[in-house]
Amino acid sequence: MTIVPISLPALMPVAIAALIGWRMYRRVRRLIGRQPVRRTRLLLTAIFFPALIGLVSLSGLRDIALLEGVAAGVAIGVVLGWVGLRLTRFEAGSDGCFFTPNTFIGIAVSVLFIGRLIYRFGVLYLSTGHVDPSTVQSFGSSPLTLAIFGVVAAYYTTFAIGILLWYRTARSHGVPPSSTLAPPAP
């Protein structure tokens, strides 16, 4: 029996796929069921994704098609975020503020993005046989990839801002802010 050594570059796609699978699992779990409003997390989302959109949009300085991809994705993401908010169930009571997001829109947006990542890494890996820094640089050079990123970033930003606005309204109607840290009742 001959033992074939496994090289580190050969394990890279497996490691990337495992990481993406784990993150997808975590994201899907977060999109299902009643959730407490976590103001800090929502604020970070509302700040982080627009900043990331701005950074990614800088790639449009070298290729206008990339900027168009990001802009189209952002427009679609804002619409999906608004629809997602309209389909979200909000609850405010003495035990805190909670929301139940529309499961299908959130999961569809996440799966679309993760599927595109897997596809792009697969194409990069299959074209060279390994993932090296020179091929990773071309990862963000696809208008479609940046459009899908724009959809995801704008969706989560719109959704987070909508929940924060609703939460502010709920607090102005007497829901104590400290109660939102309590876990949901079984």
C-alpha positions as CSV (number, residue, x, y, z in Angstrom):
1,M,0.0,0.0,0.0
2,T,1.4,3.3,-1.1
3,I,0.7,6.5,1.0
4,V,0.3,9.5,-1.2
5,P,1.3,12.7,0.5
6,I,-1.3,15.5,0.4
7,S,0.1,18.9,-0.3
8,L,-1.2,22.0,1.3
9,P,-2.3,23.6,-2.0
10,A,-4.4,20.5,-2.7
11,L,-6.2,21.0,0.7
12,M,-6.9,24.7,0.1
13,P,-10.2,24.2,-1.9
14,V,-11.4,21.7,0.8
15,A,-10.6,24.2,3.5
16,I,-12.3,27.1,1.7
17,A,-15.4,24.9,1.0
18,A,-15.6,23.9,4.6
19,L,-15.3,27.5,5.8
20,I,-18.0,28.6,3.3
21,G,-20.3,25.7,4.4
22,W,-19.9,26.6,8.0
23,R,-20.6,30.3,7.4
24,M,-23.7,29.4,5.3
25,Y,-25.0,27.2,8.1
26,R,-24.5,30.0,10.6
27,R,-26.2,32.6,8.3
28,V,-29.2,30.3,7.6
29,R,-29.6,29.6,11.4
30,R,-29.7,33.4,12.0
31,L,-32.4,33.9,9.3
32,I,-34.9,31.4,10.8
33,G,-37.3,32.1,13.6
34,R,-37.9,34.8,16.1
35,Q,-34.9,36.9,17.1
36,P,-34.3,39.5,19.7
37,V,-33.3,43.0,18.4
38,R,-29.6,43.4,19.0
39,R,-28.9,47.0,18.4
40,T,-25.1,46.8,18.4
41,R,-25.1,44.1,15.7
42,L,-27.6,46.0,13.6
43,L,-25.6,49.2,13.9
44,L,-22.4,47.4,12.9
45,T,-24.2,45.9,9.9
46,A,-25.6,49.3,8.9
47,I,-22.1,50.8,9.0
48,F,-19.9,47.9,7.8
49,F,-21.7,47.0,4.6
50,P,-22.0,50.5,3.1
51,A,-18.3,51.1,3.9
52,L,-17.5,47.8,2.1
53,I,-19.7,48.8,-0.9
54,G,-17.7,52.0,-1.1
55,L,-14.4,50.2,-1.1
56,V,-15.6,47.7,-3.7
57,S,-16.9,50.5,-5.8
58,L,-13.4,51.9,-6.0
59,S,-12.7,49.0,-8.5
60,G,-15.0,50.9,-10.8
61,L,-12.3,53.5,-11.2
62,R,-10.4,51.0,-13.5
63,D,-13.4,49.4,-15.2
64,I,-16.9,51.1,-15.4
65,A,-18.5,47.7,-15.9
66,L,-17.5,46.7,-12.4
67,L,-19.1,49.9,-11.0
68,E,-22.3,49.3,-13.0
69,G,-22.4,45.7,-11.5
70,V,-22.1,47.0,-8.0
71,A,-24.8,49.8,-8.6
72,A,-27.2,47.3,-10.1
73,G,-26.7,44.9,-7.2
74,V,-27.2,47.7,-4.7
75,A,-30.5,48.7,-6.4
76,I,-31.8,45.2,-6.3
77,G,-30.6,44.6,-2.8
78,V,-32.4,47.8,-1.5
79,V,-35.7,46.6,-3.1
80,L,-35.3,43.1,-1.7
81,G,-34.5,44.6,1.8
82,W,-37.6,46.7,1.6
83,V,-39.7,43.7,0.6
84,G,-38.1,41.6,3.4
85,L,-39.0,44.3,5.9
86,R,-42.6,44.4,4.7
87,L,-42.7,40.6,5.2
88,T,-41.1,40.7,8.6
89,R,-43.2,40.2,11.8
90,F,-42.3,42.6,14.6
91,E,-43.1,42.2,18.2
92,A,-42.7,44.6,21.1
93,G,-43.7,43.9,24.6
94,S,-42.5,43.9,28.2
95,D,-40.1,41.1,27.5
96,G,-38.4,43.1,24.7
97,C,-38.4,43.7,21.0
98,F,-38.3,40.8,18.5
99,F,-38.6,40.3,14.8
100,T,-39.2,37.2,12.7
101,P,-37.7,37.8,9.2
102,N,-39.0,36.3,6.0
103,T,-37.0,33.1,5.8
104,F,-37.1,32.7,2.0
105,I,-35.6,36.1,1.0
106,G,-32.8,36.0,3.4
107,I,-31.8,32.5,2.6
108,A,-32.1,33.1,-1.1
109,V,-29.8,36.1,-0.9
110,S,-27.2,34.3,1.2
111,V,-27.3,31.2,-1.0
112,L,-26.9,33.3,-4.1
113,F,-23.8,34.9,-2.8
114,I,-22.2,31.8,-1.4
115,G,-23.0,29.9,-4.6
116,R,-21.2,32.6,-6.6
117,L,-18.2,32.5,-4.3
118,I,-18.0,28.7,-4.7
119,Y,-18.3,29.1,-8.5
120,R,-15.6,31.8,-8.7
121,F,-13.2,29.9,-6.5
122,G,-13.9,26.7,-8.5
123,V,-13.2,28.5,-11.8
124,L,-10.0,30.0,-10.4
125,Y,-8.9,26.7,-9.0
126,L,-9.7,24.7,-12.1
127,S,-8.0,27.2,-14.4
128,T,-4.6,27.0,-12.6
129,G,-4.9,23.8,-10.5
130,H,-4.3,25.8,-7.3
131,V,-5.3,29.1,-5.7
132,D,-2.4,31.6,-5.7
133,P,-2.3,35.3,-5.0
134,S,-2.3,36.3,-8.7
135,T,-5.5,34.4,-9.4
136,V,-7.2,35.7,-6.2
137,Q,-6.7,39.2,-7.5
138,S,-8.9,38.5,-10.4
139,F,-11.7,37.3,-8.1
140,G,-13.4,40.7,-7.9
141,S,-13.0,41.4,-11.6
142,S,-16.4,40.1,-12.6
143,P,-19.3,42.5,-12.8
144,L,-21.7,39.6,-12.0
145,T,-19.8,38.8,-8.8
146,L,-19.8,42.4,-7.7
147,A,-23.5,42.7,-8.6
148,I,-24.3,39.8,-6.3
149,F,-22.1,41.3,-3.6
150,G,-24.1,44.5,-4.0
151,V,-27.4,42.6,-3.6
152,V,-26.2,41.0,-0.4
153,A,-24.6,44.1,1.1
154,A,-27.6,46.4,0.3
155,Y,-30.1,43.8,1.4
156,Y,-28.5,43.4,4.9
157,T,-28.0,47.2,5.2
158,T,-31.6,48.0,4.3
159,F,-32.9,45.3,6.6
160,A,-30.7,46.4,9.5
161,I,-31.7,50.1,9.1
162,G,-35.4,49.1,8.9
163,I,-35.2,47.1,12.1
164,L,-33.3,50.0,13.8
165,L,-36.0,52.5,12.8
166,W,-38.8,50.2,14.0
167,Y,-36.9,49.6,17.3
168,R,-36.5,53.3,17.8
169,T,-40.3,53.7,17.3
170,A,-41.0,50.8,19.7
171,R,-38.7,52.4,22.4
172,S,-40.5,55.7,22.0
173,H,-43.7,53.9,22.8
174,G,-42.4,52.7,26.2
175,V,-40.5,49.4,25.5
176,P,-37.6,49.4,27.9
177,P,-34.2,49.2,26.1
178,S,-32.6,46.9,28.6
179,S,-35.3,44.3,28.0
180,T,-34.1,43.6,24.5
181,L,-31.1,41.7,25.9
182,A,-33.3,39.1,27.3
183,P,-33.5,35.8,25.4
184,P,-36.8,35.0,23.7
185,A,-39.3,33.2,25.8
186,P,-39.7,29.5,25.0
